[in-house]
């Protein structure tokens, strides 16, 4: 059982005490609206996990270099070499927005509130 399966098992166990149907599948009808069991949820009735939204993050890489390359002419300046890449603390945008038709795993937190915890794809 992988980590996600363990998390889902714990959520089902804890949620079933006061919540008979805690985990359900929903389908996105827009990037911020989901249909669950024939009802649509949006706005204050819906929470979306951060990793499922576009976000800007700051990243840094250490010891990155280009692949070695040579010119093949025999001259020293064309010998096999690489270049350092300076990429310390740069911003990067991660495009993860949900879209219409995406299948999502939702956790019910109240009668009319859900958390979208993951996008589901067929294997």
MOZI-V113532 format. One record per backbone hydrogen bond with DSSP energy under -1.0 kcal/mol. NH is the residue of the N-H (numbers start at 1). CO is the residue of the C=O. E is the energy in kcal/mol with one decimal. If there is no record, write none. Layout:
NH&CO&E / NH&CO&E
//
This chain:
6&2&-2.2 / 7&3&-2.4 / 8&4&-2.5 / 9&5&-2.2 / 10&6&-2.4 / 11&7&-2.6 / 12&8&-2.5 / 13&9&-2.3 / 14&10&-2.9 / 15&11&-2.7 / 16&12&-2.0 / 19&15&-1.7 / 24&106&-2.4 / 26&104&-2.7 / 27&35&-2.1 / 28&102&-2.8 / 29&33&-2.0 / 30&33&-1.3 / 33&30&-1.1 / 34&41&-2.3 / 35&27&-3.0 / 36&39&-3.2 / 39&36&-2.1 / 41&34&-2.9 / 45&42&-2.1 / 46&43&-1.7 / 47&114&-2.5 / 49&116&-2.4 / 52&49&-2.1 / 53&50&-1.9 / 55&94&-2.0 / 57&92&-2.9 / 59&90&-3.4 / 61&87&-1.5 / 66&83&-2.4 / 69&81&-1.8 / 71&78&-3.0 / 78&75&-1.8 / 79&76&-1.9 / 81&69&-1.6 / 85&64&-1.9 / 90&59&-2.9 / 92&57&-2.8 / 94&55&-3.1 / 101&28&-3.2 / 102&99&-2.3 / 104&26&-2.7 / 105&118&-3.0 / 106&24&-3.3 / 107&115&-2.8 / 108&22&-3.0 / 109&113&-2.1 / 110&113&-1.4 / 113&110&-1.1 / 114&45&-2.0 / 115&107&-2.4 / 116&47&-3.1 / 117&105&-2.4 / 118&105&-1.2 / 120&103&-3.3
//
